[in-house]
Amino acid sequence: MILQNGHRLKVEKSRQIVTTSFAGLPLLTELAHQAGVVDELNAIPYLWRRTGTYTTADYALGLALTLTAGGDGLDDTRILAGDEGLGQLVFPGMPKPNSIGEFLRRFGHRSVFRLGEVPTRLAVRSLKPGQPITLDLDSSAIESDKAEAERTYLGFDGYNPMLAWIDELDMFVGGVFREGGASPQSHLPSLLRYCHRRIPKGVHVRLRSDSAGYRMDLLGYCVRHSIEFAICADMDTGVRAVVEKIPEKDWRLVVKGNDTFLLAETIYAPGHHHKHEDLPAFRLIVVRRTGQLGLFRDPIEFYPIITNLPDSWTAQQIVDYYNGRGRMEKAIGELKNGFALHWLPCGTLMANAAYFQIALLAYNLARVFRRVALPEGWQGFTIKKLRFRLLCHAGIIVRHARRLILRLSHAFPSFEVFEQARWAVLSPQLCAPTT
């Protein structure tokens, strides 16, 4: 039976007991210390600050933990700052929202680049030599109502960052913050070079991208560095001519659940058509679908995938592999909706770029926490579920014999998981830098 006690309930403030509503957040701050994130943040140069005030880590992790706990922007840092128990456990003093906004406005190109290297290192330290990984590149428009924001391809004002994501880790290994009107293909080769140079040697890299990645310089980089790829090709003159020459007998009917399409494979040498003669011929996997007849629309649609994956991969396997890009779209959705990146709070490009990199740091820190500290059954939890189960639970802070004691309810169902995670994040070998 659900009780109705609202008319009898009295609410008061009390200083007799120190409590926290975020008993699980200290697990993440300990992880940040053990993984070297705090030291890396404090080592970022070019950020002016007064002697004796907050460090870079205080600002960046204060904002990152606010986003992790469910905050929706700078103003919500007040909630963590007003949590007396969290102040004793983590933040003896947390910067105010206007101070965090001022901190973000201090960033320039160099400091944003150095800030972006922190979530990158957090991701690549999780890689093991010999491990094959898939690097997905994709962009996502983020809304903003500030005067500097430009119209995006989706029709609203905002920004259009390009992201690099490792499928096997579900972690973002890099991101370029771009203006809203940026070309879909801009910064792709530079982002690929950035990620590739930081991935440890011995890790086999495969690349996936939509048609924005169909650039001859990007394909050339992959060839020179032995990177396998599966990229959606534009139906330009050269590709269309090759597709139209495929004999009708070579098209194979594929039925997968409710999806039905025709599939064929051929060879295409893009360098011959794009004046990049050093490029070899690649496999071209073509999906053909038949839609409804329209006045200005061809009822037959082709979806070509250019790839250098070995012949041991069948055409169907390559299509399935390429369609795995949908997992990155899900990760971007989690980043935007779970870590408050659906809206950008600042009025300048560099300040929003710093906010963007801090959101990537929050996402990666939560992913590492799940991987190293939580049971296998918790690995697929969204940040919303992780908050509900573990991070945002009440606790009482008690001082005894010069020690801090965090008391949780005896009925807390995830107490054993909490204890396991506490000892896991204290490991001195946690996330040691790769050599």
C-alpha positions in Angstrom: 0.0 0.0 0.0 1.3 3.5 -0.9 1.1 5.8 2.1 -0.2 9.4 1.9 1.8 11.3 4.5 2.3 14.6 2.9 0.0 16.4 5.3 1.9 15.1 8.3 5.4 15.5 7.0 7.6 18.4 8.3 10.7 19.4 6.4 13.6 21.2 8.2 17.3 22.0 7.6 19.8 20.4 10.0 23.5 20.8 10.8 23.7 17.9 13.2 24.4 15.3 10.5 26.6 15.7 7.5 25.1 13.9 4.5 25.7 13.5 0.8 23.3 12.8 -2.0 26.1 11.5 -4.3 27.9 8.8 -2.3 29.2 7.2 -5.5 30.9 10.2 -7.0 34.1 9.8 -4.8 34.7 6.5 -6.6 35.1 8.5 -9.9 37.4 11.1 -8.3 39.6 8.4 -6.9 39.7 6.8 -10.4 40.7 10.2 -11.8 43.6 10.4 -9.4 44.8 6.8 -9.9 44.5 7.1 -13.7 46.6 10.3 -13.7 43.8 12.5 -15.0 44.1 15.0 -12.2 47.9 15.5 -12.8 47.3 15.7 -16.6 44.7 18.4 -16.2 46.8 20.4 -13.8 49.8 20.2 -16.3 47.8 22.0 -19.0 49.7 25.3 -19.7 48.4 28.6 -21.0 45.6 28.8 -18.4 45.9 31.9 -16.2 44.9 31.5 -12.6 45.5 33.4 -9.4 47.9 31.9 -6.8 45.9 30.1 -4.1 42.7 29.6 -6.1 41.3 26.5 -7.8 43.4 24.3 -10.0 42.5 23.3 -13.6 41.4 19.9 -12.3 39.1 21.5 -9.8 37.3 23.3 -12.6 37.3 20.5 -15.2 36.4 17.6 -12.9 33.9 19.7 -11.0 32.1 20.3 -14.2 32.6 16.7 -15.5 31.2 15.2 -12.2 28.2 17.5 -12.4 27.5 16.2 -15.9 28.0 12.6 -14.8 25.6 13.1 -11.8 22.9 14.3 -14.2 23.5 18.1 -14.2 22.5 20.0 -17.3 25.1 22.7 -17.5 27.2 25.2 -15.6 24.4 26.3 -13.2 23.9 22.8 -11.9 27.4 22.8 -10.4 25.7 24.6 -7.5 24.1 21.4 -6.5 27.4 19.6 -6.0 28.9 22.7 -4.4 26.1 22.8 -1.9 26.4 19.1 -0.9 28.2 19.3 2.5 29.1 15.6 2.6 30.6 15.7 -0.9 32.6 18.8 0.2 34.3 16.7 2.9 34.9 13.7 0.6 35.9 15.4 -2.6 35.6 19.2 -2.9 36.6 21.2 0.1 35.5 24.1 -2.1 34.0 23.9 -5.5 34.1 26.8 -8.0 30.9 28.7 -8.5 29.2 28.5 -11.9 30.3 32.0 -13.0 33.9 31.1 -12.1 33.6 27.9 -14.2 32.3 30.0 -17.1 35.3 32.3 -16.7 37.6 29.3 -16.7 36.1 28.0 -20.0 36.6 31.4 -21.6 40.3 31.3 -20.8 40.9 28.5 -23.3 42.6 29.1 -26.6 43.6 26.7 -29.4 46.6 25.3 -27.6 45.0 24.7 -24.3 41.9 23.2 -25.9 44.2 20.8 -27.7 45.9 19.8 -24.5 42.6 19.4 -22.7 41.4 17.1 -25.5 44.5 14.9 -25.0 43.3 13.9 -21.5 40.2 11.9 -22.6 42.3 10.6 -25.5 45.0 9.1 -23.2 42.3 7.7 -21.0 41.0 5.8 -24.0 44.2 4.5 -25.5 45.6 3.3 -22.2 42.8 0.7 -22.3 44.1 -0.8 -25.5 46.3 -3.9 -25.6 49.0 -4.7 -28.2 47.7 -7.0 -30.9 44.1 -6.0 -30.2 42.2 -5.2 -33.4 40.0 -2.1 -33.0 37.5 -0.3 -35.1 37.8 3.5 -35.3 34.5 5.2 -36.3 34.5 8.8 -37.5 31.2 10.8 -37.5 29.9 14.2 -36.8 26.9 15.4 -34.8 25.2 18.8 -34.7 24.8 20.4 -31.3 22.3 23.3 -30.7 23.2 26.7 -29.4 21.3 30.0 -29.3 24.5 32.2 -28.9 25.2 34.9 -31.4 28.4 33.2 -32.7 26.6 29.9 -33.5 26.1 29.1 -37.2 23.3 27.3 -39.1 24.0 23.6 -39.1 23.0 21.0 -41.7 20.0 20.1 -39.6 18.6 23.6 -39.9 19.2 25.0 -36.4 22.0 27.2 -35.0 24.8 25.5 -33.3 28.1 23.7 -33.8 29.1 20.5 -35.7 31.9 18.7 -34.0 33.6 15.7 -35.6 34.1 12.7 -33.3 36.4 9.6 -33.3 35.1 6.6 -31.3 36.6 3.1 -30.6 33.8 0.5 -31.0 35.5 -2.2 -28.9 35.9 0.1 -25.9 32.8 2.3 -26.4 35.1 5.3 -25.7 35.8 8.5 -27.6 39.4 8.8 -28.6 39.3 12.3 -30.0 37.1 15.1 -31.2 37.4 18.3 -33.3 35.0 21.1 -32.3 33.8 22.7 -35.5 31.6 25.7 -36.5 28.0 24.8 -37.3 28.5 25.6 -41.0 31.7 23.4 -41.3 32.0 21.1 -44.3 31.1 17.5 -43.5 34.6 16.4 -44.8 36.6 19.1 -43.0 39.2 17.9 -40.3 38.7 14.2 -41.1 42.2 13.5 -42.3 43.7 15.5 -39.4 41.5 13.7 -36.8 42.5 10.3 -38.3 46.2 11.3 -38.0 45.7 12.5 -34.5 44.1 9.3 -33.4 46.4 7.0 -35.3 49.6 8.6 -33.9 48.3 8.1 -30.3 47.1 4.5 -30.6 49.9 2.2 -29.3 52.0 0.3 -31.8 50.9 -3.2 -32.4 47.2 -2.3 -32.2 45.5 -3.2 -35.5 43.3 -0.3 -36.7 40.2 -0.6 -38.9 38.3 2.6 -40.0 34.6 3.1 -40.7 33.0 6.2 -42.0 30.0 7.5 -43.9 30.4 9.3 -47.3 32.1 12.2 -45.5 35.2 10.0 -45.3 35.3 9.3 -49.0 38.3 11.5 -49.6 41.3 10.5 -51.6 43.8 11.9 -49.1 42.2 9.9 -46.3 42.2 6.7 -48.4 45.8 7.3 -49.2 46.7 7.7 -45.6 45.0 4.4 -44.8 47.0 2.7 -47.6 50.3 4.1 -46.5 49.8 3.1 -42.8 48.1 -0.3 -43.4 44.8 0.7 -42.0 41.8 -1.4 -43.2 38.7 0.6 -43.9 35.0 0.4 -45.0 33.7 3.7 -46.2 30.5 4.7 -47.9 31.5 6.0 -51.4 29.8 8.8 -53.2 27.8 7.9 -56.3 30.0 10.1 -58.4 30.6 9.6 -62.1 33.4 7.1 -61.7 31.5 5.0 -59.1 28.2 5.1 -61.0 30.0 3.9 -64.2 31.5 0.9 -62.4 28.2 0.0 -60.7 26.2 0.2 -63.9 28.6 -2.3 -65.5 27.8 -5.0 -62.9 26.0 -7.8 -64.8 22.5 -8.5 -63.6 23.5 -12.1 -62.9 26.0 -11.0 -60.3 23.4 -9.4 -58.1 22.5 -11.7 -55.2 19.3 -11.5 -53.2 19.8 -11.1 -49.4 17.0 -11.5 -46.9 17.8 -10.6 -43.3 14.8 -10.5 -41.1 12.5 -7.9 -42.5 15.2 -6.4 -44.7 15.6 -7.4 -48.3 18.1 -6.1 -50.8 20.4 -7.0 -53.7 24.1 -7.3 -53.1 27.1 -7.4 -55.6 30.8 -6.9 -55.6 33.2 -5.3 -58.1 36.5 -3.5 -58.3 37.1 0.2 -58.4 40.2 2.3 -58.8 39.4 5.8 -57.5 42.8 7.3 -58.3 42.1 7.0 -62.0 39.1 9.3 -61.7 40.4 11.6 -59.0 43.9 12.1 -60.3 45.4 10.2 -57.4 47.3 7.6 -59.5 49.1 6.2 -56.5 45.9 4.7 -55.1 45.3 1.0 -55.9 42.1 -0.6 -56.9 39.8 -1.5 -54.0 36.8 -3.8 -53.5 33.5 -2.1 -54.0 30.5 -3.7 -52.2 27.2 -2.4 -53.6 23.8 -2.7 -51.9 20.9 -2.1 -54.3 17.4 -1.3 -52.9 14.2 -0.6 -54.7 11.9 2.1 -53.3 8.7 3.8 -54.3 8.5 5.5 -57.7 8.6 9.3 -57.3 8.4 12.2 -59.7 12.0 13.3 -59.3 13.4 10.3 -57.6 15.0 7.2 -59.0 13.2 4.1 -57.5 16.5 2.2 -57.5 19.0 3.3 -54.9 22.7 2.2 -54.6 24.8 2.2 -51.5 28.4 1.5 -52.4 31.0 0.7 -49.7 34.7 1.0 -50.8 37.0 -1.2 -48.7 40.4 -2.8 -48.6 39.3 -5.5 -46.2 40.9 -8.9 -47.2 39.2 -11.4 -49.5 38.5 -13.6 -46.5 35.7 -11.2 -45.6 32.6 -11.9 -47.7 30.5 -9.0 -49.1 27.8 -9.7 -46.6 30.2 -9.6 -43.7 31.5 -6.3 -44.9 28.0 -4.9 -45.1 27.2 -6.1 -41.6 30.5 -4.7 -40.4 29.8 -1.3 -41.9 26.3 -1.2 -40.5 27.9 -1.5 -37.1 28.4 2.2 -37.3 25.0 2.4 -35.7 26.6 1.7 -32.3 28.5 5.0 -32.6 25.3 6.8 -33.2 24.0 5.3 -30.0 27.2 6.4 -28.1 26.7 9.9 -29.5 23.1 9.9 -28.2 24.4 8.8 -24.8 27.0 11.6 -24.8 24.5 14.3 -25.8 21.5 13.1 -23.6 23.4 11.5 -20.7 26.2 14.0 -20.3 24.4 17.3 -21.2 26.0 17.8 -24.6 22.6 18.4 -26.3 23.1 22.1 -25.7 26.2 24.3 -25.5 26.2 27.0 -22.8 28.9 29.5 -23.8 29.0 32.4 -26.2 32.4 31.7 -27.8 33.8 28.9 -29.9 36.8 28.2 -27.7 34.8 28.1 -24.5 32.3 25.7 -26.0 35.2 23.6 -27.4 36.5 23.3 -23.8 33.0 22.3 -22.5 32.9 19.7 -25.3 36.2 18.1 -24.3 35.2 18.0 -20.6 32.0 16.2 -21.6 34.2 13.7 -23.5 36.3 13.3 -20.4 33.2 12.6 -18.3 32.0 10.0 -20.8 35.3 8.2 -20.9 35.9 8.3 -17.2 32.5 6.7 -16.6 33.3 4.0 -19.3 36.7 3.2 -17.6 34.9 3.0 -14.3 32.4 0.5 -15.6 35.2 -1.6 -17.2 37.6 -1.8 -14.3 35.4 -1.6 -11.2 31.9 -3.0 -12.0 30.6 -6.5 -12.5 30.2 -7.9 -16.1 26.4 -7.5 -15.9 26.8 -3.7 -15.3 29.0 -3.1 -18.4 26.1 -2.2 -20.6 24.4 0.2 -18.2 23.7 3.7 -19.4 24.8 6.6 -17.3 21.2 7.1 -16.2 21.0 3.6 -14.9 24.4 3.9 -13.2 23.3 7.0 -11.4 20.1 5.3 -10.2 21.9 2.1 -9.1 25.1 3.4 -7.6 26.3 7.0 -8.0 23.4 9.1 -6.7 22.7 7.5 -3.3 22.5 9.1 0.0 25.2 8.6 2.7 26.1 10.0 6.1 29.7 11.3 6.7 31.1 10.6 10.2 34.6 11.5 11.5 36.1 8.9 13.9 39.7 8.4 15.0 40.9 10.8 12.4 39.2 8.9 9.6 36.2 9.7 7.4 33.5 7.1 7.4 30.8 6.9 4.7 27.7 5.2 6.1 25.2 3.8 3.6 21.8 2.3 4.3 21.8 -1.3 5.4 19.1 -1.9 2.8 21.3 -0.4 -0.1 21.0 -3.2 -2.7 24.2 -2.4 -4.4 26.5 -2.3 -1.3 28.7 -5.2 -2.4 29.1 -3.7 -5.9 30.0 -0.4 -4.2 32.6 -2.1 -2.0 34.1 -4.0 -5.0 34.3 -0.7 -7.0 35.9 1.1 -4.1 38.8 -1.3 -3.8 39.1 -1.6 -7.6 39.7 2.2 -8.1 42.3 2.2 -5.3 44.6 -0.1 -7.4 47.9 1.6 -8.0 48.2 -0.3 -11.3 45.0 1.2 -12.6 45.2 2.5 -16.1 48.9 2.7 -16.1 50.2 4.6 -19.2 51.1 2.4 -22.2 54.7 2.2 -23.3 
